[in-house]
Amino acid sequence: MTGPTPAQDAPLLVLEDVEATYNHAIVALRGVSLAVRRGEIRALLGANGAGKTTTLKAVSHLLPAERGQITRGHIRFDGEIVERTSPADLVRRGLVQVLEGRHCFRSLTVEENLLTGALGRSASRSEAQTDLERVYAFFPRLKEKRRTSAGLTSGGEQQMTAIGRALMARPRLLVLDEPSMGLAPLVVEAIFSTLRKLNETEGLTLLVAEQNSTVALRYAHRATVLENGRAVLEGPAAELRAREDIKAFYLGLRTPHRDGPLGGDSRSAA
Amino acid sequence: MEDVQFFIEVLVGGLLSGVMYSLVAIGFVLIYKTSGVLNFAQGALLLFAALTFVSLHERGVPFWASIGLTLVLLAILGTLIERVVLRPLVNQPPITLFLATLGLSYVIEGGAQLLWGTQVHGLDLGIDDVPFEVGGVLISSFDLFAAATAALMVALITLFFRYTRIGLAFRAVADDPFAALAVGLRLTRIWAIVWTASGVVALVAGLLWGARLGVQFSLSLVVLKALPVLVLGGFDSIAGAIIGGLLVGATEKLAEVYIGPFLGGGIESWFAYVVALAFLLVRPSGLFGQKLVERV
């Protein structure tokens, strides 16, 4: 699914010194730089409030929808300047995000949720059907629940639905925000091993923000650590995993402030 | 026996006139569900639609051509509203958006009258309002026609929401706008379509109300009748708008007949608001509305 591109060795996603604020007042990112290579699984680690969610929202150009803005720096996805591309166009070009807290369409069935993922790229009915079967092959559990309202399924099934919905858009870069949040360890393993399978069999590039650094470092190739809105450390996952001090320094449970004014629970009852 | 028959007659008359309220309320629900905006301009939209149709028809444009042209104008208007009013105000608090639609309603009303003049137009849909008898109960044939039209429209809207891709996109946006954005749906386009759709609903409602009251400025005031319907039924439920309309229609007529004499009559015009107020105290989200749940 990764089409041949002229510069195969150029990073798929580049952030250059990105500074971001909410309401022009709260500074959430103070200069984040990172480059995600094609075909890798990149983990984005950090404590609560380090800027993981803001970084990902900036990447998908979703900050304006939450009254946030990029005040400095640039983000490029496959050469395209993200700040000048609408979220819908980014999805069409292959940058798709699975939001923190899953954000399934609760009143829609699991299958309808998946189909909304194909709406964005205006897939034909038969294309959507093919992709649907592909998603069901990765997550057989969803096939059993296809007619159930997403709001009535378990947390793990909702996470699978959210990932499946993103896959329906045929991403080249899949961005995931805290996929392990609130899930039982076994379910977390199942989800991460499916992500690895997607990476290995389809060459899908992944950028995963995780608070659960233990799991993330086991599945990722490389990891970037954020602290106070800055990327402070980067290296191969195996290396970081071996260093106990990193956990104590950067990934502890210090919580100076939340990720943004709205955090992940921005869903008001509309 | 005669009392029972009279009661039924009043009840049926009330229910059928309630359908007309539902029609207006559905236009509100469509917009509220998908964009969270309480569109006060729905009445003005209704006036605009009816006035445009009548004026075209009076100038010799055939019936269906007038309908078609009016629909085109409504689509243009819907797109304009999204572009000029909603898009710059996206992410603003609901009260800001509400006030914007309040202003918008004056602009549309003014524009409609500037374009087509201010005189009252008669509108004849070709349905004779002769009452006929069913088992001793008199029923207005116009009311019945209005009810059938409303039922057809609701059926079409339901099918549209359930089985088309745009319908799926609507439901997704109504459910979780932020997720819809992340999935790649173009919210602005969907809003333009929703405003057009509620313009279509306004046209149908406007024609039926116009045939009854004459097409004139005061037609835009039927929005005020839709408010108690929405309070009763819930602002985000089409089923609620229908049931709410029926309830309001029936209670208003029954109250007029059975409670009215003790209060000197004329309570029909305000009784619905009393009911709505009482209802607000007991069930603020309406019969079918989504409960407001704040996660903390």
Interface residues (C-beta under 8 A of the other chain):
Chain A: S60 L62 P64 A65 E66 R67 S86 P87 A88 L90 V91 R92 V96 Q97 L99 H103 C104 F105 R106 S107 L108 E112 L115 T116 G117 L119 G120 R121 R165 A166 A169 D265 S266 R267 S268 A269 A270
Chain B: G36 V90 N91 R165 L168 A169 R171 A172 A174 D175 D176 P177 F178 A179 A180 L181 A182 V183 G184 L185 R186 Q290 K291 L292 V293 E294 R295
